[in-house]
């Protein structure tokens, strides 16, 4: 392969630096402006409204299933061969569980928990049985050292044979299921190609040639006219422009945007990223052209097709499961603990002013979707502001006396715990703002370009910005920029420990009521 000259080389380090600067770019593109999709694009978006099962989640669930099954097989065989009392059962369970966990670890080391390996169950059977044999021997050794009454040799042989047979047969069924799910679209990564023409055509052809391809291309978006970018590329229709892509990605459950543009279009790539990085999807740059030069760690691959990782979707796969479990567990605990306060607040609201107890307000949720957030009503009913165009100020006459106390103490926010149970909010995350909220005559996105990147994760009842004193009215550009900066910092550095820290500090920081009115 001929070596490219300097003018043809793609400067990866330069691109990385420029991508890092995108968040601070002064680009006034407003992602909140809804673009009307053409009928074909809307029809295809509706086909992909439901979530697919990610390969990462499937592998994790399969790993847990095999672990549970191996433990159960060991316990049943052990009980039939040598019944024991409760104390003996607990000890045996611990040893069988440890041995099964070791077997799963060996299966992981043998690369049998990869989609290609699961699809080719017969091809990987030798590795699977070998891992089971080593794990089984380790389990037997531990049981022999622990128990005086060891299993008869017949039971030991039966245990090994049943375990090996189970692993072989259930992996054959799993291989059949994965192939079926891939055909039916249950298990796939949905992608949109950004950019048309010959580069997109070459990329699609290479992608489709991969035997282990789990990517479904939903369509192609390009700003160029049909003379430079055909209406159909490699069999896929061009669904619209880049502006329409933002709306399409919010309607459809898209996992990945793949930019298929030549290396010489670096400025165009950066312009695209300024528009697209606010979406909660993986953003990749097709790196299949011979002239592109990347370091190996910069790649992700689909089969042999390389892609350059630019942005990753935050809080994904098992992280999202862990966060959801965290939310539900702590929310149930909070409701069980705080229900007397919530009941007292409801009685006080109803007894002191006419109108409903709860106030519902439309706010931006995950991926800019509109959600209805619950609060205890704190304003006089005839003065309530559903749009929140005019923010509540100090001494605001619209606020009832009880409402003023509820707002200062943040008790008015407690009904949002039910939004968490419904999956619309998280306990911790960027605070959701009203759809029409603004400062002066300007929307927040007019002040800070990266504002809508806050919506790449679910909004929260409390957040990192609030812990750092940014509560209440957003009446200046500096406050909006500071809150957005804290929200983006939270998204980039998320962990369960970070959530726990914010949750622990929330009641302490609520003692500072200077900006709450």
CORKA-V468184 format. One record per residue. N is the residue number from 1. RES is the residue in one letter. SS is DSSP state (hx for helix, st for strand, lp for the rest). D_LAST is the distance of its C-alpha to the last C-alpha in Angstrom with 2 decimals. Layout:
# CORKA-V468184
n: [N	N]
res: [RES	RES]
ss: [SS	SS]
d_last: [D_LAST	D_LAST]
This chain:
# CORKA-V468184
n: [1	2	3	4	5	6	7	8	9	10	11	12	13	14	15	16	17	18	19	20	21	22	23	24	25	26	27	28	29	30	31	32	33	34	35	36	37	38	39	40	41	42	43	44	45	46	47	48	49	50	51	52	53	54	55	56	57	58	59	60	61	62	63	64	65	66	67	68	69	70	71	72	73	74	75	76	77	78	79	80	81	82	83	84	85	86	87	88	89	90	91	92	93	94	95	96	97	98	99	100	101	102	103	104	105	106	107	108	109	110	111	112	113	114	115	116	117	118	119	120	121	122	123	124	125	126	127	128	129	130	131	132	133	134	135	136	137	138	139	140	141	142	143	144	145	146	147	148	149	150	151	152	153	154	155	156	157	158	159	160	161	162	163	164	165	166	167	168	169	170	171	172	173	174	175	176	177	178	179	180	181	182	183	184	185	186	187	188	189	190	191	192	193	194	195	196	197	198	199	200	201	202	203	204	205	206	207	208	209	210	211	212	213	214	215	216	217	218	219	220	221	222	223	224	225	226	227	228	229	230	231	232	233	234	235	236	237	238	239	240	241	242	243	244	245	246	247	248	249	250	251	252	253	254	255	256	257	258	259	260	261	262	263	264	265	266	267	268	269	270	271	272	273	274	275	276	277	278	279	280	281	282	283	284	285	286	287	288	289	290	291	292	293	294	295	296	297	298	299	300	301	302	303	304	305	306	307	308	309	310	311	312	313	314	315	316	317	318	319	320	321	322	323	324	325	326	327	328	329	330	331	332	333	334	335	336	337	338	339	340	341	342	343	344	345	346	347	348	349	350	351	352	353	354	355	356	357	358	359	360	361	362	363	364	365	366	367	368	369	370	371	372	373	374	375	376	377	378	379	380	381	382	383	384	385	386	387	388	389	390	391	392	393	394	395	396	397	398	399	400	401	402	403	404	405	406	407	408	409	410	411	412	413	414	415	416	417	418	419	420	421	422	423	424	425	426	427	428	429	430	431	432	433	434	435	436	437	438	439	440	441	442	443	444	445	446	447	448	449	450	451	452	453	454	455	456	457	458	459	460	461	462	463	464	465	466	467	468	469	470	471	472	473	474	475	476	477	478	479	480	481	482	483	484	485	486	487	488	489	490	491	492	493	494	495	496	497	498	499	500	501	502	503	504	505	506	507	508	509	510	511	512	513	514	515	516	517]
res: [X	X	X	X	X	X	X	X	X	X	X	X	X	X	X	X	X	X	X	X	X	X	X	X	X	X	X	X	X	X	X	X	X	X	X	X	X	X	X	X	X	X	X	X	X	X	X	X	X	X	X	X	X	X	X	X	X	X	X	X	X	X	X	X	X	X	X	X	X	X	X	X	X	X	X	X	X	X	X	X	X	X	X	X	X	X	X	X	X	X	X	X	X	X	X	X	X	X	X	X	X	X	X	X	X	X	X	X	X	X	X	X	X	X	X	X	X	X	X	X	X	X	X	X	X	X	X	X	X	X	X	X	X	X	X	X	X	X	X	X	X	X	X	X	X	X	X	X	X	X	X	X	X	X	X	X	X	X	X	X	X	X	X	X	X	X	X	X	X	X	X	X	X	X	X	X	X	X	X	X	X	X	X	X	X	X	X	X	X	X	X	X	X	X	X	X	X	X	X	X	X	X	X	X	X	X	X	X	X	X	X	X	X	X	X	X	X	X	X	X	X	X	X	X	X	X	X	X	X	X	X	X	X	X	X	X	X	X	X	X	X	X	X	X	X	X	X	X	X	X	X	X	X	X	X	X	X	X	X	X	X	X	X	X	X	X	X	X	X	X	X	X	X	X	X	X	X	X	X	X	X	X	X	X	X	X	X	X	X	X	X	X	X	X	X	X	X	X	X	X	X	X	X	X	X	X	X	X	X	X	X	X	X	X	X	X	X	X	X	X	X	X	X	X	X	X	X	X	X	X	X	X	X	X	X	X	X	X	X	X	X	X	X	X	X	X	X	X	X	X	X	X	X	X	X	X	X	X	X	X	X	X	X	X	X	X	X	X	X	X	X	X	X	X	X	X	X	X	X	X	X	X	X	X	X	X	X	X	X	X	X	X	X	X	X	X	X	X	X	X	X	X	X	X	X	X	X	X	X	X	X	X	X	X	X	X	X	X	X	X	X	X	X	X	X	X	X	X	X	X	X	X	X	X	X	X	X	X	X	X	X	X	X	X	X	X	X	X	X	X	X	X	X	X	X	X	X	X	X	X	X	X	X	X	X	X	X	X	X	X	X	X	X	X	X	X	X	X	X	X	X	X	X	X	X	X	X	X	X	X	X	X	X	X	X	X	X	X	X	X	X	X	X	X	X	X	X	X	X	X	X	X	X	X	X	X	X]
ss: [lp	lp	lp	lp	lp	lp	lp	lp	lp	lp	lp	hx	hx	hx	hx	hx	hx	hx	hx	hx	lp	hx	hx	hx	lp	lp	lp	lp	lp	lp	lp	lp	lp	lp	lp	lp	lp	lp	hx	hx	hx	hx	hx	hx	hx	hx	hx	lp	lp	lp	lp	lp	st	lp	hx	hx	hx	hx	hx	hx	hx	hx	hx	hx	hx	hx	hx	hx	hx	hx	hx	hx	hx	hx	hx	hx	hx	hx	hx	hx	hx	lp	lp	lp	lp	hx	hx	hx	hx	hx	hx	hx	hx	hx	hx	hx	hx	hx	hx	hx	hx	hx	hx	hx	hx	hx	hx	hx	hx	lp	lp	lp	lp	lp	hx	hx	hx	hx	hx	lp	lp	lp	lp	lp	hx	hx	hx	hx	hx	hx	hx	hx	hx	hx	hx	hx	hx	hx	hx	hx	hx	hx	hx	hx	hx	hx	lp	lp	lp	lp	lp	lp	hx	hx	hx	hx	hx	hx	hx	hx	hx	hx	hx	hx	hx	hx	hx	hx	hx	hx	hx	hx	hx	hx	hx	hx	hx	hx	hx	hx	hx	hx	hx	hx	lp	lp	st	lp	st	st	st	st	st	st	lp	lp	hx	hx	hx	hx	hx	hx	hx	hx	hx	hx	hx	hx	lp	lp	lp	lp	lp	lp	st	st	st	st	st	st	st	lp	lp	lp	lp	lp	lp	lp	lp	lp	lp	st	st	lp	lp	st	st	st	st	st	lp	hx	hx	hx	hx	hx	hx	hx	hx	hx	hx	lp	lp	lp	lp	st	st	st	st	lp	lp	lp	hx	hx	hx	hx	hx	hx	hx	hx	hx	hx	hx	hx	hx	hx	lp	lp	lp	lp	lp	st	st	st	st	st	lp	lp	lp	lp	lp	lp	lp	lp	lp	hx	hx	hx	st	st	st	st	lp	lp	st	st	st	st	st	st	st	lp	lp	lp	lp	lp	hx	hx	hx	hx	hx	hx	hx	hx	hx	hx	hx	hx	hx	hx	hx	hx	hx	hx	hx	hx	hx	hx	hx	hx	hx	hx	hx	hx	hx	hx	hx	hx	hx	hx	hx	hx	lp	lp	lp	lp	lp	st	st	st	st	st	st	st	lp	hx	hx	hx	lp	st	st	st	st	st	st	st	lp	lp	st	lp	hx	hx	hx	lp	lp	lp	lp	lp	lp	lp	lp	lp	lp	lp	lp	lp	lp	lp	st	lp	hx	hx	hx	hx	hx	hx	hx	hx	hx	lp	hx	hx	hx	lp	lp	hx	hx	hx	hx	hx	hx	lp	lp	lp	lp	st	st	st	lp	lp	st	lp	lp	st	lp	lp	lp	st	st	lp	lp	st	st	hx	hx	hx	hx	lp	lp	lp	hx	hx	hx	hx	hx	hx	lp	lp	lp	st	st	st	lp	hx	hx	hx	hx	lp	lp	lp	lp	lp	lp	lp	lp	lp	hx	hx	hx	hx	hx	hx	hx	hx	hx	hx	hx	hx	hx	hx	hx	hx	lp	lp	lp	hx	hx	hx	hx	hx	hx	hx	hx	hx	hx	hx	hx	hx	hx	lp	lp	lp	lp	lp	lp	lp	lp]
d_last: [67.87	67.85	65.41	62.92	63.02	60.10	58.96	58.81	56.95	53.33	51.32	49.11	47.59	46.73	45.06	43.05	41.74	40.89	39.14	36.98	36.03	34.98	31.36	31.15	33.24	32.18	33.12	31.28	32.44	29.73	30.10	27.81	30.57	32.59	36.33	38.72	41.17	44.82	46.25	48.03	45.00	42.87	45.71	46.02	42.26	42.33	45.18	43.01	39.86	40.61	40.17	43.35	44.28	44.12	47.25	45.27	43.82	47.27	48.98	46.51	47.00	50.76	50.84	49.10	51.51	54.55	53.35	52.86	56.21	58.17	56.81	57.73	61.21	61.83	60.78	62.87	65.96	65.60	65.32	68.34	70.40	69.53	67.43	65.64	63.60	59.80	59.79	62.13	60.07	56.89	58.85	60.41	57.08	55.68	58.75	58.87	55.17	55.71	58.79	57.10	54.17	56.76	58.47	55.27	54.80	58.39	57.84	54.87	57.06	59.73	57.33	57.77	54.07	54.01	54.11	57.58	58.89	57.58	59.14	62.44	62.81	66.62	66.56	64.25	65.92	67.92	64.86	63.09	66.11	66.66	63.08	63.50	66.83	65.44	62.44	64.79	67.19	64.38	63.26	66.87	67.38	64.33	65.47	69.01	67.91	65.65	67.79	71.38	72.06	71.65	71.68	75.11	75.93	75.87	72.25	71.29	72.98	71.41	67.93	68.40	69.90	67.20	64.43	66.21	66.95	63.38	62.01	64.64	64.31	60.52	60.23	62.73	60.58	57.46	59.28	60.19	56.64	55.14	57.67	56.89	53.10	53.57	55.67	53.27	50.12	48.55	48.54	47.96	45.78	44.96	45.24	45.14	47.46	45.95	48.82	52.17	55.76	58.21	55.81	53.90	57.22	58.60	55.51	55.49	59.22	58.90	55.98	57.90	60.93	59.17	60.29	57.07	54.70	51.62	49.87	49.82	49.48	47.50	48.30	48.44	46.22	47.52	46.91	50.59	53.02	55.62	58.38	56.62	54.71	56.56	54.86	56.12	56.17	58.19	57.82	54.04	52.62	50.45	47.35	45.66	44.06	41.57	38.77	39.80	39.91	36.12	35.78	38.77	37.31	34.19	36.33	38.96	38.64	40.04	40.53	41.96	42.43	45.75	46.36	50.10	50.71	53.43	52.81	53.49	50.33	47.95	45.92	45.65	44.53	41.74	40.62	40.53	38.51	35.78	35.42	36.05	34.45	31.06	32.82	32.95	36.74	39.46	40.77	44.41	46.97	50.45	52.82	56.08	57.82	60.54	59.37	56.01	55.92	53.34	53.19	53.67	50.27	48.60	50.04	49.20	52.10	53.03	56.62	58.11	55.70	53.38	49.85	47.69	44.26	41.58	38.33	37.86	35.58	32.98	32.81	35.99	38.66	38.67	35.46	33.71	35.51	34.48	30.81	31.02	32.77	30.15	27.36	29.23	30.35	27.04	25.24	27.92	27.59	23.80	24.27	27.19	25.23	21.87	23.32	23.20	19.40	19.15	21.72	20.01	16.70	18.93	20.83	17.88	16.52	20.11	21.08	18.43	18.32	20.80	20.62	20.63	18.90	18.11	16.62	18.62	17.72	20.29	19.55	21.93	23.65	26.64	28.99	26.75	27.45	25.17	23.67	21.73	18.75	17.88	14.61	14.26	13.66	10.36	11.56	14.81	17.56	19.08	15.98	15.03	15.20	17.31	17.87	14.34	16.20	13.58	10.26	7.04	6.54	5.62	7.49	8.13	11.21	11.30	8.84	11.10	11.04	11.66	9.14	6.30	8.30	9.05	5.88	5.52	9.21	9.51	12.14	11.34	12.97	16.12	18.17	18.37	20.99	23.27	22.76	24.06	27.07	27.81	27.96	25.32	22.94	23.74	22.04	21.70	21.59	19.74	16.54	17.51	16.13	16.71	20.24	19.58	16.46	17.19	16.39	18.17	21.36	21.82	21.28	20.28	23.94	25.09	23.39	24.54	27.67	27.19	23.83	25.49	27.24	24.07	25.39	28.64	27.26	25.23	21.44	19.81	17.27	16.68	18.21	19.72	17.21	14.30	16.78	17.32	13.84	12.94	9.60	6.91	8.26	12.05	13.06	16.33	19.43	19.32	16.06	17.59	20.89	19.67	17.81	20.94	23.20	21.69	21.91	25.52	26.34	25.31	27.52	30.43	30.40	29.49	31.17	30.67	30.43	27.63	25.75	26.58	25.32	21.89	21.77	22.89	20.39	17.30	16.94	17.75	15.19	12.38	13.20	11.58	7.87	8.04	6.45	3.80	0.00]
